[in-house]
Amino acid sequence: MTKLAGIWRRKSVAQLQADAGQSSGLRRVLGLWQLAAIGIGGIIGVGIFVLAGQQAASNAGPAVALSFLLAGLGSACAALCYAEFAGMIPVSGSAYTYGYAVLGELVAWIIGWDLLLEYALVVAVVAIGWSGYVQVLLASAGVTLPVWAQHSMSDATMHYYLHQGLARIGLVHGVVPPPADGYRFNVIAAGVSIAVALLLSLKTEWGARFNTLVVVIKLAAVLAVVGVGVFYIHPANWHPFVPARIVGADGMGHFGWQGVLTGASVVFFAVFGYDTLTTAAEEARNPQRDLSLAVMLSLGVAMVLYIAVSLVLTGIAPYSQLGGDASVSDAFRSIGLGWLATAIAAAAVIGVTSVLFAFMLGAARIGFAMGRDGLLPAWFARVSPRFGTPVRPTLLLGGFTGLVAGLLPISEVAELVNIGTLSAFILVCAAVWLLRHRQPGLTRGFRVPAMALVAPLGIAFSMLLIAGLPRITFERFLIWMALGLLVYFGYGIRHSRLNPDQAT
């Protein structure tokens, strides 16, 4: 029982602030605009280049702009809570660290273990999508990869190899015929995952400068979409703005206000990413001031651009024609601006790399924080004396995400991405609200306005979206959590820095 009591150990805010004041080996080199670029890089990606058009075609029609607005309001509740914590506890680890301060060690472990998987899988999913854009550009230049190197395995192939492995150890029986498509490995997706890990292993400012440049290119492309597209808008394409509800024979439907809400649930996953910048708290020059500003700035910029692009896309082309994987390029090609469509596709390839950068940085910094606290081996918290970065966990993540992106189909990976981030949002909103009651006198660089309204809304919105996830997502999430609890009770609880039996 004494051992189990350790799960409620908390790091006080004073302890965390003291940790921030000590030298961790990480270098404080990031200013406000570099932090904001990490946040913007994490938010703006497939949401603009793919989801805006797809959700207009499949769920919301021209009212997809309202879907983004609703999703942004829900995400803003969590963003405000992140901003208050970031200004008060400028320590690496983001939601993991905030949970440690308020909800105890076990909850902190669950959040950290959760986000390690979620951030890594975001990298894998985006890398697979990025590979598709690259191959389109290569094909336009007459370059085609061998068939086996173009894509990850299909669902059928993955299940075949999984069955073969389980059969060898006697867990399943019977014979499953091999799929027709055979073994495949997405070389480009795996390669970009490893390349981003190598970049993040170098000096933080080098990676941050590269990321800022990529974000500038991406923003220029988005502004070109709006600046040029506004002259080709036909207001008739916006009528009706909310198309009539259509229900199919299977009972499923789209359009109408229900379609707008469905669209909001889908695009919600394109309006977070600002949380990744808070994982770099110990690399910020002035974290108490800049972290909270960067969180709000990155989400604000992203939301303005999402809504503007949604209105332009549905204004220049009928929403029914926007369902492709490259909907922005398709829209401009449909009005005779093929040169701009190609330029946008190229900018998307460049710009999406900033999403990889943001989420891999976030995962590596969470692993670093957990290693420093003793919940993972100290190996994770060792910083390269030459580069001032946690090289080992970064390269480990690069190898893991490279294998996942190279081998697994995007549908299998994407199903797991969302539940962990939403769980973290719930806990952050609850924790900042609880801490406001427990310690109202703490110095806060930023205070959430209308806390009694904002925090519950953030919790409710996240719970609503979790409830809509498929059952298989919960099953796989529970398997990952069970594995995490084995690691915690087998290692973390005994090696925690807060364990009184642990030598300091």
N, C-alpha and C positions, 0 to 999 in steps of 0.2 A: 504493500500500500504506500510505503514511503517513496518507493521508486515511481509509482504512478502519480504521486502528488506533483512530480516534476513537470507534468504536462501543462500545469497552470502557471509555471514560472513566466514572469514578464520582465522585459528590459524596460526600465523606466525611460521616460523622455530625456531625463538628465543624462542617463547612461549613453543613450544613442547620440545625444548632442556632444558628449565627451568623445565618443568614437569618431564623430565627424571632425573633431578638432585634432585628433591624433593622426600621425602619418601612417597611411595604409600602404604606401608604395604607389598608389594611383596618382596621376599628375593632374593638378587643377589647371586645365587649359581651355575649357569650354566657356564661351561667352553666351549672352542671351540669344543672339541670332543663330549660333551653331546649335544650341539646345532646341530652339524653335524649328530649325531645319530637320533635326532628328524626329521631332514630333510630326511635322508636316510630311516628312518622308515616310513615316509609319502609317499615316492616315491616307494620303492620296496615292492611289495605285489603281488596282482593278476596279475600284468603286466608280471612278470617273471613266476609265477607258473601256469597261465592259458592263458593269452592273446598271449604270444609268439607263442605257439603251435597252438592255435585256428586261429590266423590270417595267419599263414603259410598255414594251411589247407584250409581256406576259401577265402583268398584274394591275398596273396603275394607270396606263395611258399617259397623257401629258401631266397628270397629277403626280407623277413620280417625283416632281419637285417638292410636293407636300410630303411624300414618303421620306425624302431626305430631311425635310424640316422636322418631322416628328421624331425620326431616329436621332437627329442632332440634339433635340431637346432632351431626350432620354439620356443620351451620352453626356450631355452637358452637366446633368446632375452629378454623375460620377466624376466628371472632370473637375468640378468645383471642389468636391471632397478630396480628390488627389491634390489639388492646388493648395488646400489648407495644410494637409500633411506635409507636402513637399517643402513649404516655407517654414515649417516648424521642426521637421526631422530630416535634415539634408544628408541622408545616409544612403549608400547604395542598397538596392534590394526592393525599392518601390513597395508594392502591396504586402510583400512578405515582411518587410521591416515594420510597416505600420501595424500589421496584425500582431507582431511580436510585442509591440509597445502597449497594446490595449487588450488583446484577446487571449494572450498566452502562447506558450511555446508550441503546443500541439497544433493549434489553429494556424500559427505562423508556418509550421512545417507543411501543413496541408496546402496552404496558399503557395508556398515556394515550390513544392514538388509539382503541384498543379501547373504553375506558370512555366516551369522548366519544359514540360511537355508541350504546353500550348504554344509558347513562343517558337520552340523548335519546329513544330508542325506548321506554323504559319510560314516559316522560312521554306519548308519543303513544298507546301502548296503553291506559294508564289513562284518558287523556282520552276515547278512543273509548268505553270502558266507562262512564265517568262520564256521557257524553252519553246513553247508554241509560237510566240511572236517572233523569236529569233529565226526559227525554221521557215516562217513565211518570208522574212526578208532574205534569207539565204536562197530560197527557191526563186525569188524574183531576180536574183543575181545568177541563177543557173546552177546553184550548188545544192546537192541533195545528199543527205547522210544515208548510210545503209539502213535498211528497214529495221534491223534489230536495235539500232542506236537512236531511233527517232522518238520512241515513246517508252513509258513505263509499262510494266506488265498489265494485262487486262485483269478484270476481276476474276474471270474463270481461271486464268493462269496462276494468279496468286493463290486462289483456293486450292488448286491442284497441288502446288508445291507445299502448301501448308498441310494438306491431307497426307502427302507422302512423308513429311517429317513426323507427324503424329503417329502414322502407321508404324514407323520404324521403332518407336518406343512403346508400342502396344496400346496407345490411347484410343485409336480408332481402328476399324476393320473394314474390309471390302476394298474394291478396286474402283478407282476413278479414272476414266480415259483421259489421256493428255489432250489439252486444248489445241486447236488447229494453229493458233498464232505463235506458239512456242515461246522460248525465252527471249526477253527483251530487257534493255537497260537504257534509260534516258540519259545519255552521255552529257548533253548540254545542261540539264537540270542539276545533275550531280556536280559537274564542273563549276557552275556558278556558285553553288553552296560552299564548296571548298575554297574558291577564290575569295569570297567575301570573308570567310574565316581567316584566311591569310592576311587580308587587308586589316581586319580588326586586331590582329596580333601585333601589328606595327604600332608606332606611336599614335596615341589617341587623336592628336591634332591632325596627323596625316589623313587618317580615315575620316575625320570630321570635315576637313577641307574638301576631300573628294565627295563626301555626301552632300555638302552644301552646294557644290557645283552641279551635282546631279539634280538636286531639288530645284535649283534655278532653271535648268534646262526643262524640267518637268513643268514648272510653273509657266515658263514661256510658251510651252506647247498648249497648256490649258487656256492661257490668255489669248493665244492665237485662235483657238476654237471659238471663244466668245467674241473676240474682236472682229474676226472675219465673218463668223456665222451670223452675227446679229443683222448683217445686211442682206441675208438670204432668208430671213424668217417670213413665213406666210402665216399670219394669224389664224387663217382658216384651219390649219393643222392643230390648233389648240382647242377646237370645238368638236365635240363636247370635251371640256377640260377633265371631267370625271366621267368616262364612258359608262354606259349602262351595265349593270351586273349581268354576267352570263354564267350560267350553271350548266355543266356538262352532264352526260348520262351517268357518270360515276359519282355525281353529287359534288364534285369539286368545281370551283368557279374562280372567276377573276373579274377585275374592274369593279366599278362601284366603290363606295367608301370602304367596303371590306377589302377590296383589292389594294386600296391605298395603305391600309393597315398591314396587309400581308407584305407589300413592298417595303414598308418601314422595318418589318422584322428581318427581311433579307438584307437590306442595305445597312442595317445597324452594324453589321460586322465590317462595314467599310468606313465607319466613323469612330472607331477607336484606334489606338496606336500612339496617342499622346502619352499613355502610361509608360511607354518605353523610355522616354527621355528622363523620367524620374529615377530610373535605375542607374543613371550616370551622375547621381547627385555629388559623389565625391570627386568627380572630374570637372565640376562647375567652379568657375572663379568666385562667383558670388551667389551661392545656392539659395540662401534665404530670400533674396530678392528675385533672382532670375528664374528659378524653377517654376514657381506659381505663374509668373508672367508668361513663360514659354508654353505651359500647358494651355492656358486660355488663348494665347495668340495662335498656336498651331491649330486648335479646334476651330476658332473663329475664322481664320483664313480658309481652312478646308471647307467649312460649311458654306461660305459665300460662293466658293468656286463650284461646289457640288450643285447647288441650286441653280447657279447661272448656266452651267453646262447642260443640266437637265432641261431648262427652258429653251436653250438654243437648239439642242438636238431634236426635241419634239416640235420645234417651230420650223426647222428647215426640211424635215422629212416626216411623213406619216408614221405614227408610233408603231404601227404594225410591221414596219420594215426595219425595225431597230433590234431585232432579236439575235443578231450574229455575235460571234466572239470578239469581233473588232468593230463594235457598233459605231464608234465615233468616226473611224476611217470610212466605214460603209456609208454613213450619212453624207459625208463630204464628197465621196465618189459619186453618189447618186445625183448630186447637183453639178457635176462636171468639174470638180476641183480635185482631180486625181493626184496632182502634185502635192497638195496639202494633206491628202489622205495618207500618202506614203511618208511624208514628213512626220505626221502624227504617230504613225506606227513606229517609226524609228525613235521618236521621243519617248514613246511608251516603253520600248525596250530599255532605253537608258534610264528612264525615270523609275521603273519598277525596281531597279536594283537598290534604291534607297529604302524600300520596304524591307528587303532582305537585310540591309545594313542595320536598320533600327531594331528589328526583332532579334537578330542574332546578338547584337550588343546587349539587349535587355536580358536574354537568356544567360549570357556569360556573366553579367554582373549579378544576377540573382544567385547563380552557382557560387560566385566569389563570396557573396555575403553569407550564404549558408555555410560555406567552408570556414569562414572566419569565426562564425558563431559556434563551430564545432559540430554542427548537425550533419555535415558532410566532411569527409577527410580533409585535413589541412592542405592537401595537394591542390584543392580547388582554389584556395585563397593565396597561393604563391604568385607574386607579381614579378614579371621579368625585370631585372635591374637595368637592362639595356633599353627596353621599350616602355616600361611603366604600364604594362597591360597584363591582365590575367591570361597568359598565352595558352596554358594547358587546357582549361575548360573551354576556351574558344575553339581550339583545334579539335577537341573531342566533339564539340557540337557540330563543327564543320563536317567531320567524318560521319556522324550520325545522320545529319540532315541530308548529306550527299547520298548515303545509302537509301534512305527513305524516298527521296525525290527520284532517284534512279530506278528503284525497283517497284514501288507501289503505285497503283492507279490513283489519280487525284481524288476520285469520289471517296475512296476508302480513307484517305488522309484528311480530307476536308471535314468529314463528319465529326472528327474529334476536336477540331480547332476551337469551337465556340464556347463549349460549356465551362471550360476552365476560366476564361476571361470574364464571363458573366458572373461566375462564382466569386472571383476576386472583387468585382465591382460591388457585389452585395456586401461583402465583408468590409471593404474600405468605407462604404457609406455608413454601415452600422458602427464601425470603429470610430470614425471621426465624430459622429453624433454622440456616442457614448463618452468619448474623451472630453467633449465640450461640457458634459454634465459632471464628469469626475473631477476635472481640473480646469475650471473656467478661467483661472488666473494665469494660465500659461501664455507666454509671449507668442503671438501668432503673426507671421509676416503677412498672411492673407486669411481672411475669415469668410466662410461661406455665408452669403446673405440668406435670410429666411431658412435657417438650418432645419427647423421643425417641418418644413415643407419639402425642401430640396432632397434631404437624405432619404426620407420615406419614398419619394417619387423614384429616386435612383434604384432603391431596393425593389420596389414594385415592378418597375419596367424590366429590370434584369430577370426577376422571377417569372414574369409573363413570357419572356423570350425563351427561358430555359424550359418552361412547360411545353413549348411547341417543338422541341427537338425530338428527333426520332429515337425509338427505344434502344436501338443498337448503340447509340451514342452513350447512353447511361450505362449500358453493360460494359463497354470498353473503358469508360471513365472509372467505374467501380473496380475493374481489374487493376488499372494503373494506381488507384488510391490504395488498394490492398497491398500492392507491391511496395508502395511508399511507406505504409504503416509498418511493414516488416523491416524496412531499412531503419525507420525511426526508432522502433522499440529494440531492434537488434544492435543499433550503433548510436544513433543521434542522441537519445535520452541519456546515455552514459557518458558521452564525450562532449556534451553541451558545456559551453563556457560558464553557464549559470548553475551547473551541477556542483554543489558544495564539495563533492568528493573528487572533483576534477582539479588537477594541479593547474595553477594559473601561471 
